[in-house]
Amino acid sequence: MSKEEAVEESRREVPSTVFIASIFGFAKAAFLGFMGVIGLISWNDVTDPWGIGALALAALFAIASWALLRGSKVARIVLAALAVAGGGTALLYVFIGPTSAIGPSLVTAALDALVIWLLYSPRASKEYFGPPAASTP
């Protein structure tokens, strides 16, 4: 691969579907980071400290979303796995949580399903993460 091909490879544009999925990831990272800070501040006032776990998930979402914009296939898998876990947990919470949590849980599950669809269904996403196109001489 010549230097020009390498530069051209790094300049490829991020498809809108991948960009939107990464925005969802950054938003979730910001929310979890905020909740993690609240959890750390209220550490002594709660019976089940959860701030560190929220901060760890926030970091994972932020790193995976950033790597997704760089074309990382691993980041695509990580974000999809986080979406599957989050959507499954949200659907489970529909049944075991309070009645007031049904609506928000369904919305969360739908947004997680949207992220999975954005990463794996549209043609632009498949091409972006697919094998590099063979160059013609």
Residue pairs with C-beta under 8 A, 6 or more apart in sequence:
1 9
5 135
9 132
12 71
12 128
14 22
14 69
14 71
14 128
15 122
15 124
15 125
15 127
15 128
16 124
17 118
17 119
17 122
17 124
17 125
18 68
18 69
18 118
18 119
18 124
18 125
18 128
18 129
19 69
20 118
21 68
21 79
21 115
21 118
21 119
21 125
22 65
22 66
22 68
22 69
22 79
23 65
24 111
24 114
24 115
24 118
25 61
25 62
25 64
25 65
25 68
25 79
25 82
25 115
26 61
26 62
26 65
28 58
28 61
28 86
29 58
29 59
29 61
29 62
29 65
30 58
31 58
32 54
32 55
32 57
32 58
32 61
33 54
33 55
33 58
33 59
33 62
35 51
35 54
36 51
36 52
36 53
36 54
36 55
36 56
36 57
36 58
37 51
37 55
38 51
39 46
39 49
39 50
39 51
39 52
39 54
39 55
40 51
40 52
40 55
41 51
42 51
43 49
43 51
57 82
60 78
60 82
61 79
61 82
63 75
64 75
64 78
64 79
64 82
65 75
65 79
66 75
67 74
67 75
68 75
68 76
68 79
71 128
71 129
73 129
76 119
76 129
79 115
79 119
80 115
80 116
80 119
80 120
83 112
83 113
83 115
83 116
84 112
84 116
86 108
86 109
86 112
87 108
87 109
87 112
87 113
87 116
90 105
90 106
90 108
90 109
90 112
91 105
91 109
93 101
93 105
94 101
94 102
94 105
94 106
94 109
97 105
118 125
119 125
120 126
